[in-house]
């Protein structure tokens, strides 16, 4: 495997924060941040060169300023289509009656578009744009692993009923995601690891793709 992957489940939302290390060079990146400053202490002995954000919900990007203060030279990467939504971090808590969850904005150093490659040592991570949960949600993957944020979970998918969510766009993103190799190990924003192949075979929200491919009938999930 080209990456060593450590998973930390943090904060009131139980978000998965990933520390990934290129096995050849030891170069490190943090994928998503949680919303709590607890994340800084967990990575006190790490030396990430990058912080990759799958999307800009507060549980995934809220602790970015804390990490940037600790690792000022780390390059922060955000999907280009998520730029405008990123600015709502200062008010997302208030949307749900929890203004204490509002967060200051961190610094964005690089914007990525669909198909762009992020180099982490000897590892090449390709970005695939998968909006629907948010306007610019996206995933990073290599030949073995894919970090999907809240696009896909074991047995479920990201919500589309939150502000700026779009079920029609999400459906198209899932079709695009499931065109990738089924062996890819899926590291989601919440919950356990799975694979794209396992989700294609069993996830009720992907029944429409199975029906399109003639694998079985639609599971009846109402989009």
N, C-alpha and C positions, 0 to 999 in steps of 0.2 A: 504494500500500500504506500502511496506517496504522502499521505497525511497521517499524523497522529492526532486523534480527536479526543478532547476532554469536554464533558458536558456538565454544566452547573445550572441547577434549577433555582431561580431566585425570585424574590419580591412577592408582592401580594397577588400577582397574576400567575405565579409559577411559570415564568418564561424560561426557556432553555437558552442559555448563553454558552457559546462554544469558543474554546481556545484550540486553534488548529496550528499544528507545527509541521512544516515541511521536513520529511524524514531525511532528506539529503543534506540540507544546509542549516536546519534548525530555525529557519525564519518563521516567525509566529504572526498570527492574526487573531483578533477577537471578532466573532460574528454575532451581532446584536449585543445589547448592553444591559437589559433589564431597566428598571426605573429607580433602583436603589443604589446609594453610594457603597453598599456592602460589596459591590463588585470590585471596587478598587483594592480592598484588602485581599480578596481571593487571588488577584493577579499581581501581588506585590513583588513576587520573585520572577515574574515573566517579563519579556521585553518585546511586545508586539510592534511590528512595523506598520501594521494596518488595522483599522477598525472598519469592518464591512457591515452595512446596514441593509437588511432585506426590505424594510419599510419603516415608516415614521410614526407608528403608534407608540404611545408613551412607554408601554412595557418593553418595547424593543429599542427605543432610541432615547428614552428619558434620562439615562445615566451617562449619556455621551459627554457632557461637560466635565463630569467627575473623572472619567477616564482620560480625557484630553489634558486635564490639569496634571495628571500623574504621568502621562506619556505624551508630552507635547510634540514629539517628532513623528508620532504615528499618523499616517495618512488616512483620513476618513473618506470612505467611498459610499455614495448614495445613488440609487437609481435616478436618472434624470427626470423621469415622469413623476417622481415623488417630491420634487423641489417645493412646489407650492404647499402641498400637504404638510411637509416638514415644518413649515412656519406655524402650524396650529398646535405644536407642542406646548406653547405658552398658554393654551386655553382648553386642551383636551379634557383635563380633569373637571373643569367647570361644566362641560357638556353633560356630565353624569352626576352633578351635584357634589363633586369632590375637588374643590379648587386647590386643596393642598397637593394634588397630584399634578398641577401645572408645572412645567419645567422650562428653564431657560434654554435658548437655542445654543447648540454647539457649533463648531466650525465644520464646514464641508469643503474638502480639498479636491475631490474628483467626482465627476458625474459619469455614470455608465449607461450605455444604451444596449438594446438587445444585440447579443452577439459579441460584445466587447469582452476582452480577456484581461484578467487581473493576474499578474505574476507574483507568486509567493515563493521565493526561492526557486527551486526546480519545478514547482507545481504551477500549472496553468489552470486557473479557475475561470470558466466561461460564465458570463451573466446571461440569463434568459428572463425576459420581461414577462411577468404573469399577473397583470392587474386584475382587479375585481374586488378583493378584500379592501384594498386601498387603490388610489389612482395609479400608483407607480410600483406596487409590490413586485418583487423579483427574487430570483434564486441564483445561487452560485454553485457550479458543479465542475468536477473533474471526471476522470475515467471510472471512479469507484463510488464517489459520494456526491450527494446534492443537499444543499442547505436551503430549505424552502420557506423559511419564515412561517407565515400563517396561510400559505396557499393550500397546503395539504397536510392532513394528520392521519395517523393510523385509524382508519375507520370513519374518517370525517373530512371536512374541508373548512377553510376559513369562512367566517360569517360575512354575509353581504348586506345585512340589515343595519349596520352601523353607518354613521355619516360618511358619505362619499362611496359607500360600497355599491357594487353593481353586479347583480346575478348573471345578466347576459354576458358581460365582459368576463366574469369568472368562469363561466362555462367554456368560453373560447380558450381561456388560459389553461384550463385543465386538459382540454384536447391537445393543446400545444405541448404541455408538460408530459403527457403520457405518450408522446411520440419519441421521447428519449428512451435509451436502453432500460429494459426492465430490471436489470441487475443492480442499478444504482441504489445505494443505501440512502434512505430518506431521513434527514435530520430536521425535524420540525421545530417550530417555535414553542410548541407545548406537547407534552406526551412522549411516548416511547419511539424508538427508531423502528422503521419499517423499510420496505423496498417499493419501488415503483411497480414492479410486477405483482407483488402481493396486493397492493391497493387496487390495481386494475382488475384483479381476480375477485376481490371481496368487498371493496368499499361501495356501500350503497349509493353514494353520490356520483359514482363513476359508471353506474349501470347504463347510462345513455351512450357511453363510449363502447361498452361491451356490445350493446345492441347494434351500433353502427358497424362494428367489426365482425358481427355475426357470431360473437362468442356466446351470447345468451340474451334473453330479453331484458328490457329496461326494468330496474328495480322499483320504479314507481315514485321516485323522489320528485316532489313537486318543485320545479324551478320557478 
